[in-house]
């Protein structure tokens, strides 16, 4: 999107994401890694609204449970489809989907799928 239109918000988000990727390599703990992931998500979603060109699709902030608008609803749906697909692939490989590295698994949450997303 940055190639199609000039935007300070998008350019800043790209620079921030590149900086955060450099920090990920040097993360000394999983807590730090999760913090960097959260910061990256914040930067990504701060610029997403400028990447949408249709006037009926307005995105200002990520909201979940319940999604606050059609864009957030589509994002939530897409994440759920991806999560279920990954869960199927994990189970087909014979791996334990409830044992994750970054997310805490419970009897109702397959943490490995969330880790991969």
Chimera marker file (.cmm) of the C-alpha trace (Angstrom):
<marker_set name="trace">
<marker id="1" x="0.000" y="0.000" z="0.000" r="1" g="1" b="0" radius="0.5"/>
<marker id="2" x="2.905" y="2.330" z="0.692" r="1" g="1" b="0" radius="0.5"/>
<marker id="3" x="3.880" y="2.036" z="-2.984" r="1" g="1" b="0" radius="0.5"/>
<marker id="4" x="0.397" y="3.057" z="-4.144" r="1" g="1" b="0" radius="0.5"/>
<marker id="5" x="-0.113" y="6.097" z="-1.937" r="1" g="1" b="0" radius="0.5"/>
<marker id="6" x="2.143" y="8.277" z="0.143" r="1" g="1" b="0" radius="0.5"/>
<marker id="7" x="1.168" y="8.243" z="3.800" r="1" g="1" b="0" radius="0.5"/>
<marker id="8" x="3.144" y="9.300" z="6.856" r="1" g="1" b="0" radius="0.5"/>
<marker id="9" x="1.135" y="6.895" z="9.015" r="1" g="1" b="0" radius="0.5"/>
<marker id="10" x="1.879" y="3.897" z="6.792" r="1" g="1" b="0" radius="0.5"/>
<marker id="11" x="5.550" y="4.836" z="6.389" r="1" g="1" b="0" radius="0.5"/>
<marker id="12" x="5.935" y="5.261" z="10.162" r="1" g="1" b="0" radius="0.5"/>
<marker id="13" x="4.265" y="1.896" z="10.778" r="1" g="1" b="0" radius="0.5"/>
<marker id="14" x="6.615" y="0.196" z="8.305" r="1" g="1" b="0" radius="0.5"/>
<marker id="15" x="9.668" y="1.767" z="9.943" r="1" g="1" b="0" radius="0.5"/>
<marker id="16" x="8.408" y="0.776" z="13.382" r="1" g="1" b="0" radius="0.5"/>
<marker id="17" x="7.721" y="-2.808" z="12.296" r="1" g="1" b="0" radius="0.5"/>
<marker id="18" x="11.218" y="-3.096" z="10.804" r="1" g="1" b="0" radius="0.5"/>
<marker id="19" x="12.702" y="-1.787" z="14.055" r="1" g="1" b="0" radius="0.5"/>
<marker id="20" x="10.635" y="-4.231" z="16.107" r="1" g="1" b="0" radius="0.5"/>
<marker id="21" x="11.721" y="-7.160" z="13.884" r="1" g="1" b="0" radius="0.5"/>
<marker id="22" x="15.332" y="-6.333" z="14.711" r="1" g="1" b="0" radius="0.5"/>
<marker id="23" x="14.467" y="-6.407" z="18.414" r="1" g="1" b="0" radius="0.5"/>
<marker id="24" x="12.672" y="-9.760" z="18.118" r="1" g="1" b="0" radius="0.5"/>
<marker id="25" x="15.912" y="-11.472" z="17.145" r="1" g="1" b="0" radius="0.5"/>
<marker id="26" x="17.512" y="-10.221" z="20.370" r="1" g="1" b="0" radius="0.5"/>
<marker id="27" x="14.554" y="-10.904" z="22.691" r="1" g="1" b="0" radius="0.5"/>
<marker id="28" x="15.893" y="-12.428" z="25.895" r="1" g="1" b="0" radius="0.5"/>
<marker id="29" x="12.616" y="-13.874" z="27.172" r="1" g="1" b="0" radius="0.5"/>
<marker id="30" x="9.222" y="-14.958" z="25.936" r="1" g="1" b="0" radius="0.5"/>
<marker id="31" x="7.643" y="-12.119" z="27.926" r="1" g="1" b="0" radius="0.5"/>
<marker id="32" x="9.742" y="-9.643" z="25.954" r="1" g="1" b="0" radius="0.5"/>
<marker id="33" x="8.825" y="-11.413" z="22.722" r="1" g="1" b="0" radius="0.5"/>
<marker id="34" x="5.122" y="-11.145" z="23.551" r="1" g="1" b="0" radius="0.5"/>
<marker id="35" x="5.572" y="-7.455" z="24.361" r="1" g="1" b="0" radius="0.5"/>
<marker id="36" x="7.216" y="-6.882" z="20.993" r="1" g="1" b="0" radius="0.5"/>
<marker id="37" x="4.398" y="-8.772" z="19.294" r="1" g="1" b="0" radius="0.5"/>
<marker id="38" x="1.866" y="-6.517" z="20.994" r="1" g="1" b="0" radius="0.5"/>
<marker id="39" x="3.778" y="-3.404" z="19.951" r="1" g="1" b="0" radius="0.5"/>
<marker id="40" x="3.950" y="-4.699" z="16.366" r="1" g="1" b="0" radius="0.5"/>
<marker id="41" x="0.205" y="-5.380" z="16.309" r="1" g="1" b="0" radius="0.5"/>
<marker id="42" x="-0.442" y="-1.866" z="17.575" r="1" g="1" b="0" radius="0.5"/>
<marker id="43" x="1.703" y="-0.366" z="14.803" r="1" g="1" b="0" radius="0.5"/>
<marker id="44" x="0.124" y="-2.580" z="12.154" r="1" g="1" b="0" radius="0.5"/>
<marker id="45" x="-3.436" y="-1.733" z="13.137" r="1" g="1" b="0" radius="0.5"/>
<marker id="46" x="-2.607" y="1.976" z="13.444" r="1" g="1" b="0" radius="0.5"/>
<marker id="47" x="-1.992" y="2.059" z="9.679" r="1" g="1" b="0" radius="0.5"/>
<marker id="48" x="-4.559" y="-0.482" z="8.484" r="1" g="1" b="0" radius="0.5"/>
<marker id="49" x="-7.348" y="2.098" z="8.172" r="1" g="1" b="0" radius="0.5"/>
<marker id="50" x="-5.378" y="4.072" z="5.597" r="1" g="1" b="0" radius="0.5"/>
<marker id="51" x="-4.922" y="0.943" z="3.497" r="1" g="1" b="0" radius="0.5"/>
<marker id="52" x="-8.663" y="0.506" z="3.001" r="1" g="1" b="0" radius="0.5"/>
<marker id="53" x="-9.979" y="2.530" z="0.079" r="1" g="1" b="0" radius="0.5"/>
<marker id="54" x="-13.687" y="1.707" z="0.120" r="1" g="1" b="0" radius="0.5"/>
<marker id="55" x="-15.734" y="4.401" z="1.914" r="1" g="1" b="0" radius="0.5"/>
<marker id="56" x="-18.008" y="1.836" z="3.591" r="1" g="1" b="0" radius="0.5"/>
<marker id="57" x="-15.057" y="0.057" z="5.221" r="1" g="1" b="0" radius="0.5"/>
<marker id="58" x="-13.806" y="2.328" z="7.964" r="1" g="1" b="0" radius="0.5"/>
<marker id="59" x="-11.189" y="1.093" z="10.400" r="1" g="1" b="0" radius="0.5"/>
<marker id="60" x="-9.931" y="3.200" z="13.287" r="1" g="1" b="0" radius="0.5"/>
<marker id="61" x="-9.060" y="0.673" z="15.992" r="1" g="1" b="0" radius="0.5"/>
<marker id="62" x="-9.048" y="-3.107" z="16.447" r="1" g="1" b="0" radius="0.5"/>
<marker id="63" x="-11.973" y="-4.314" z="18.515" r="1" g="1" b="0" radius="0.5"/>
<marker id="64" x="-13.015" y="-7.846" z="19.399" r="1" g="1" b="0" radius="0.5"/>
<marker id="65" x="-15.702" y="-9.595" z="21.399" r="1" g="1" b="0" radius="0.5"/>
<marker id="66" x="-17.834" y="-8.187" z="19.878" r="1" g="1" b="0" radius="0.5"/>
<marker id="67" x="-16.252" y="-6.648" z="16.773" r="1" g="1" b="0" radius="0.5"/>
<marker id="68" x="-17.151" y="-2.962" z="16.650" r="1" g="1" b="0" radius="0.5"/>
<marker id="69" x="-17.689" y="-2.616" z="12.899" r="1" g="1" b="0" radius="0.5"/>
<marker id="70" x="-17.710" y="-4.629" z="9.638" r="1" g="1" b="0" radius="0.5"/>
<marker id="71" x="-13.919" y="-4.457" z="9.189" r="1" g="1" b="0" radius="0.5"/>
<marker id="72" x="-13.305" y="-5.831" z="12.674" r="1" g="1" b="0" radius="0.5"/>
<marker id="73" x="-15.937" y="-8.506" z="12.068" r="1" g="1" b="0" radius="0.5"/>
<marker id="74" x="-14.135" y="-9.577" z="8.884" r="1" g="1" b="0" radius="0.5"/>
<marker id="75" x="-10.775" y="-9.597" z="10.686" r="1" g="1" b="0" radius="0.5"/>
<marker id="76" x="-12.194" y="-11.737" z="13.495" r="1" g="1" b="0" radius="0.5"/>
<marker id="77" x="-13.767" y="-14.120" z="10.984" r="1" g="1" b="0" radius="0.5"/>
<marker id="78" x="-10.510" y="-14.393" z="9.034" r="1" g="1" b="0" radius="0.5"/>
<marker id="79" x="-8.485" y="-15.071" z="12.178" r="1" g="1" b="0" radius="0.5"/>
<marker id="80" x="-10.972" y="-17.764" z="13.224" r="1" g="1" b="0" radius="0.5"/>
<marker id="81" x="-10.828" y="-19.464" z="9.810" r="1" g="1" b="0" radius="0.5"/>
<marker id="82" x="-7.014" y="-19.389" z="9.928" r="1" g="1" b="0" radius="0.5"/>
<marker id="83" x="-6.979" y="-20.670" z="13.524" r="1" g="1" b="0" radius="0.5"/>
<marker id="84" x="-9.265" y="-23.598" z="12.678" r="1" g="1" b="0" radius="0.5"/>
<marker id="85" x="-7.209" y="-24.458" z="9.590" r="1" g="1" b="0" radius="0.5"/>
<marker id="86" x="-4.002" y="-24.451" z="11.629" r="1" g="1" b="0" radius="0.5"/>
<marker id="87" x="-5.642" y="-26.553" z="14.346" r="1" g="1" b="0" radius="0.5"/>
<marker id="88" x="-6.547" y="-29.169" z="11.728" r="1" g="1" b="0" radius="0.5"/>
<marker id="89" x="-3.009" y="-29.201" z="10.346" r="1" g="1" b="0" radius="0.5"/>
<marker id="90" x="-1.518" y="-29.507" z="13.846" r="1" g="1" b="0" radius="0.5"/>
<marker id="91" x="-3.755" y="-32.458" z="14.657" r="1" g="1" b="0" radius="0.5"/>
<marker id="92" x="-3.019" y="-34.124" z="11.285" r="1" g="1" b="0" radius="0.5"/>
<marker id="93" x="0.679" y="-34.007" z="12.157" r="1" g="1" b="0" radius="0.5"/>
<marker id="94" x="-0.001" y="-35.688" z="15.497" r="1" g="1" b="0" radius="0.5"/>
<marker id="95" x="1.118" y="-32.717" z="17.558" r="1" g="1" b="0" radius="0.5"/>
<marker id="96" x="-0.499" y="-31.646" z="20.816" r="1" g="1" b="0" radius="0.5"/>
<marker id="97" x="-2.406" y="-28.445" z="19.910" r="1" g="1" b="0" radius="0.5"/>
<marker id="98" x="-2.833" y="-27.522" z="23.580" r="1" g="1" b="0" radius="0.5"/>
<marker id="99" x="0.898" y="-27.241" z="24.231" r="1" g="1" b="0" radius="0.5"/>
<marker id="100" x="2.070" y="-23.810" z="23.124" r="1" g="1" b="0" radius="0.5"/>
<marker id="101" x="5.243" y="-21.850" z="23.612" r="1" g="1" b="0" radius="0.5"/>
<marker id="102" x="3.905" y="-18.303" z="23.730" r="1" g="1" b="0" radius="0.5"/>
<marker id="103" x="0.237" y="-18.711" z="24.635" r="1" g="1" b="0" radius="0.5"/>
<marker id="104" x="-1.108" y="-20.584" z="27.623" r="1" g="1" b="0" radius="0.5"/>
<marker id="105" x="-3.138" y="-23.621" z="26.713" r="1" g="1" b="0" radius="0.5"/>
<marker id="106" x="-6.268" y="-24.759" z="28.511" r="1" g="1" b="0" radius="0.5"/>
<marker id="107" x="-8.730" y="-27.547" z="27.867" r="1" g="1" b="0" radius="0.5"/>
<marker id="108" x="-10.700" y="-25.047" z="25.745" r="1" g="1" b="0" radius="0.5"/>
<marker id="109" x="-7.818" y="-23.248" z="23.998" r="1" g="1" b="0" radius="0.5"/>
<marker id="110" x="-5.354" y="-24.864" z="21.594" r="1" g="1" b="0" radius="0.5"/>
<marker id="111" x="-2.392" y="-22.606" z="22.318" r="1" g="1" b="0" radius="0.5"/>
<marker id="112" x="-0.140" y="-23.935" z="19.550" r="1" g="1" b="0" radius="0.5"/>
<marker id="113" x="-2.543" y="-22.646" z="16.876" r="1" g="1" b="0" radius="0.5"/>
<marker id="114" x="-2.443" y="-19.202" z="18.486" r="1" g="1" b="0" radius="0.5"/>
<marker id="115" x="1.357" y="-19.360" z="18.626" r="1" g="1" b="0" radius="0.5"/>
<marker id="116" x="1.537" y="-20.073" z="14.899" r="1" g="1" b="0" radius="0.5"/>
<marker id="117" x="-0.815" y="-17.252" z="14.006" r="1" g="1" b="0" radius="0.5"/>
<link id1="1" id2="2" r="1" g="1" b="0" radius="0.2"/>
<link id1="2" id2="3" r="1" g="1" b="0" radius="0.2"/>
<link id1="3" id2="4" r="1" g="1" b="0" radius="0.2"/>
<link id1="4" id2="5" r="1" g="1" b="0" radius="0.2"/>
<link id1="5" id2="6" r="1" g="1" b="0" radius="0.2"/>
<link id1="6" id2="7" r="1" g="1" b="0" radius="0.2"/>
<link id1="7" id2="8" r="1" g="1" b="0" radius="0.2"/>
<link id1="8" id2="9" r="1" g="1" b="0" radius="0.2"/>
<link id1="9" id2="10" r="1" g="1" b="0" radius="0.2"/>
<link id1="10" id2="11" r="1" g="1" b="0" radius="0.2"/>
<link id1="11" id2="12" r="1" g="1" b="0" radius="0.2"/>
<link id1="12" id2="13" r="1" g="1" b="0" radius="0.2"/>
<link id1="13" id2="14" r="1" g="1" b="0" radius="0.2"/>
<link id1="14" id2="15" r="1" g="1" b="0" radius="0.2"/>
<link id1="15" id2="16" r="1" g="1" b="0" radius="0.2"/>
<link id1="16" id2="17" r="1" g="1" b="0" radius="0.2"/>
<link id1="17" id2="18" r="1" g="1" b="0" radius="0.2"/>
<link id1="18" id2="19" r="1" g="1" b="0" radius="0.2"/>
<link id1="19" id2="20" r="1" g="1" b="0" radius="0.2"/>
<link id1="20" id2="21" r="1" g="1" b="0" radius="0.2"/>
<link id1="21" id2="22" r="1" g="1" b="0" radius="0.2"/>
<link id1="22" id2="23" r="1" g="1" b="0" radius="0.2"/>
<link id1="23" id2="24" r="1" g="1" b="0" radius="0.2"/>
<link id1="24" id2="25" r="1" g="1" b="0" radius="0.2"/>
<link id1="25" id2="26" r="1" g="1" b="0" radius="0.2"/>
<link id1="26" id2="27" r="1" g="1" b="0" radius="0.2"/>
<link id1="27" id2="28" r="1" g="1" b="0" radius="0.2"/>
<link id1="28" id2="29" r="1" g="1" b="0" radius="0.2"/>
<link id1="29" id2="30" r="1" g="1" b="0" radius="0.2"/>
<link id1="30" id2="31" r="1" g="1" b="0" radius="0.2"/>
<link id1="31" id2="32" r="1" g="1" b="0" radius="0.2"/>
<link id1="32" id2="33" r="1" g="1" b="0" radius="0.2"/>
<link id1="33" id2="34" r="1" g="1" b="0" radius="0.2"/>
<link id1="34" id2="35" r="1" g="1" b="0" radius="0.2"/>
<link id1="35" id2="36" r="1" g="1" b="0" radius="0.2"/>
<link id1="36" id2="37" r="1" g="1" b="0" radius="0.2"/>
<link id1="37" id2="38" r="1" g="1" b="0" radius="0.2"/>
<link id1="38" id2="39" r="1" g="1" b="0" radius="0.2"/>
<link id1="39" id2="40" r="1" g="1" b="0" radius="0.2"/>
<link id1="40" id2="41" r="1" g="1" b="0" radius="0.2"/>
<link id1="41" id2="42" r="1" g="1" b="0" radius="0.2"/>
<link id1="42" id2="43" r="1" g="1" b="0" radius="0.2"/>
<link id1="43" id2="44" r="1" g="1" b="0" radius="0.2"/>
<link id1="44" id2="45" r="1" g="1" b="0" radius="0.2"/>
<link id1="45" id2="46" r="1" g="1" b="0" radius="0.2"/>
<link id1="46" id2="47" r="1" g="1" b="0" radius="0.2"/>
<link id1="47" id2="48" r="1" g="1" b="0" radius="0.2"/>
<link id1="48" id2="49" r="1" g="1" b="0" radius="0.2"/>
<link id1="49" id2="50" r="1" g="1" b="0" radius="0.2"/>
<link id1="50" id2="51" r="1" g="1" b="0" radius="0.2"/>
<link id1="51" id2="52" r="1" g="1" b="0" radius="0.2"/>
<link id1="52" id2="53" r="1" g="1" b="0" radius="0.2"/>
<link id1="53" id2="54" r="1" g="1" b="0" radius="0.2"/>
<link id1="54" id2="55" r="1" g="1" b="0" radius="0.2"/>
<link id1="55" id2="56" r="1" g="1" b="0" radius="0.2"/>
<link id1="56" id2="57" r="1" g="1" b="0" radius="0.2"/>
<link id1="57" id2="58" r="1" g="1" b="0" radius="0.2"/>
<link id1="58" id2="59" r="1" g="1" b="0" radius="0.2"/>
<link id1="59" id2="60" r="1" g="1" b="0" radius="0.2"/>
<link id1="60" id2="61" r="1" g="1" b="0" radius="0.2"/>
<link id1="61" id2="62" r="1" g="1" b="0" radius="0.2"/>
<link id1="62" id2="63" r="1" g="1" b="0" radius="0.2"/>
<link id1="63" id2="64" r="1" g="1" b="0" radius="0.2"/>
<link id1="64" id2="65" r="1" g="1" b="0" radius="0.2"/>
<link id1="65" id2="66" r="1" g="1" b="0" radius="0.2"/>
<link id1="66" id2="67" r="1" g="1" b="0" radius="0.2"/>
<link id1="67" id2="68" r="1" g="1" b="0" radius="0.2"/>
<link id1="68" id2="69" r="1" g="1" b="0" radius="0.2"/>
<link id1="69" id2="70" r="1" g="1" b="0" radius="0.2"/>
<link id1="70" id2="71" r="1" g="1" b="0" radius="0.2"/>
<link id1="71" id2="72" r="1" g="1" b="0" radius="0.2"/>
<link id1="72" id2="73" r="1" g="1" b="0" radius="0.2"/>
<link id1="73" id2="74" r="1" g="1" b="0" radius="0.2"/>
<link id1="74" id2="75" r="1" g="1" b="0" radius="0.2"/>
<link id1="75" id2="76" r="1" g="1" b="0" radius="0.2"/>
<link id1="76" id2="77" r="1" g="1" b="0" radius="0.2"/>
<link id1="77" id2="78" r="1" g="1" b="0" radius="0.2"/>
<link id1="78" id2="79" r="1" g="1" b="0" radius="0.2"/>
<link id1="79" id2="80" r="1" g="1" b="0" radius="0.2"/>
<link id1="80" id2="81" r="1" g="1" b="0" radius="0.2"/>
<link id1="81" id2="82" r="1" g="1" b="0" radius="0.2"/>
<link id1="82" id2="83" r="1" g="1" b="0" radius="0.2"/>
<link id1="83" id2="84" r="1" g="1" b="0" radius="0.2"/>
<link id1="84" id2="85" r="1" g="1" b="0" radius="0.2"/>
<link id1="85" id2="86" r="1" g="1" b="0" radius="0.2"/>
<link id1="86" id2="87" r="1" g="1" b="0" radius="0.2"/>
<link id1="87" id2="88" r="1" g="1" b="0" radius="0.2"/>
<link id1="88" id2="89" r="1" g="1" b="0" radius="0.2"/>
<link id1="89" id2="90" r="1" g="1" b="0" radius="0.2"/>
<link id1="90" id2="91" r="1" g="1" b="0" radius="0.2"/>
<link id1="91" id2="92" r="1" g="1" b="0" radius="0.2"/>
<link id1="92" id2="93" r="1" g="1" b="0" radius="0.2"/>
<link id1="93" id2="94" r="1" g="1" b="0" radius="0.2"/>
<link id1="94" id2="95" r="1" g="1" b="0" radius="0.2"/>
<link id1="95" id2="96" r="1" g="1" b="0" radius="0.2"/>
<link id1="96" id2="97" r="1" g="1" b="0" radius="0.2"/>
<link id1="97" id2="98" r="1" g="1" b="0" radius="0.2"/>
<link id1="98" id2="99" r="1" g="1" b="0" radius="0.2"/>
<link id1="99" id2="100" r="1" g="1" b="0" radius="0.2"/>
<link id1="100" id2="101" r="1" g="1" b="0" radius="0.2"/>
<link id1="101" id2="102" r="1" g="1" b="0" radius="0.2"/>
<link id1="102" id2="103" r="1" g="1" b="0" radius="0.2"/>
<link id1="103" id2="104" r="1" g="1" b="0" radius="0.2"/>
<link id1="104" id2="105" r="1" g="1" b="0" radius="0.2"/>
<link id1="105" id2="106" r="1" g="1" b="0" radius="0.2"/>
<link id1="106" id2="107" r="1" g="1" b="0" radius="0.2"/>
<link id1="107" id2="108" r="1" g="1" b="0" radius="0.2"/>
<link id1="108" id2="109" r="1" g="1" b="0" radius="0.2"/>
<link id1="109" id2="110" r="1" g="1" b="0" radius="0.2"/>
<link id1="110" id2="111" r="1" g="1" b="0" radius="0.2"/>
<link id1="111" id2="112" r="1" g="1" b="0" radius="0.2"/>
<link id1="112" id2="113" r="1" g="1" b="0" radius="0.2"/>
<link id1="113" id2="114" r="1" g="1" b="0" radius="0.2"/>
<link id1="114" id2="115" r="1" g="1" b="0" radius="0.2"/>
<link id1="115" id2="116" r="1" g="1" b="0" radius="0.2"/>
<link id1="116" id2="117" r="1" g="1" b="0" radius="0.2"/>
</marker_set>
